[in-house]
């Protein structure tokens, strides 16, 4: 018990938690923006994969790191535009279109990787983002290394939580976006373009998903390899429900899941292999499912979520 307590109050544990949480924060924010406008985006897994590959490939071909981030966001936005085009003006099934986008994004990533690097037996590496300690603040015990010794993309993710919350709840654009997710007929009656707002929200949200993927190859790791997203996109969809479609709670949910994940990794070391490692791998998902069940019972979802809207219909 003493070892577990020391683990939970250690700076290394919380530093790792925030690092693990970063792609979940970005991906959950992206999914949240889409769903707030009434569109479920099940293409997140493929969008994150394409963002991870495209950002890394751009840097590997000679671009700087921030250009790689921009390329990842752009690729995410383009897949989002495809998803929005199928589901918003055409009104096709959001589930089917989303799965199709995931398959397209994942397959395209692997195809381009093999096309450019057909002979690569091991993933080539790049020089990723390095931690940027903030002078003074990074010296605070426990909290300093955890919050103020992260990479630039982690700082960006935290800033985006505040930015998304501000836009959603403090700007006319955010009010309009929430309106088309709750009552698109009322939005249309106010002269708003339901199609334009929903398409814009899906493109912006998908760009955030691409950004989440780029974190994996440009910050957490220094290479792209197959299956590296490893279900993170699906976790982000669950975290949106856990967060009740609120950015602040999305941050909390991402940190909670990441803490479970970081905890199981270190718990394996503490137990010294006494228990099967599969049990520890399962732990964060079991705890997350429990938290999801408890929180989702009180969740108020956007009332027009997954409901196609055609202009003039009531």
Buried (B, 14 or more C-beta within 10 A) or exposed (E): EEEEEEBEEBBEBBBBBBBBBBBBBBBBBBBBBBBBBBBBBBBBBBBBBBBBBBBBBBBBEEBEBBEBBBBBBBBBBBBBBBBBBBBBBEEBBBEEBBBBBBEBBBEBBBEBBEEEBEEEEEBEEBEBBEBEBBEEEBEBEBEBBBBBBBBBBBBBBBEBBEEBBEBBEEEEEBBBBBBBBBBBBEBBEEEBBBBEBBBBBBBBBBBBBBBBBBBBBBBBBBBBBBEBBEEBBBBBBBBBBBBBBBBEBBBBBBBBBBBBBBBBBBBBEEEEEEEEEEEBEEBBBEBBEEBBEEBBEEBEBBEBBBEBBEEEEE
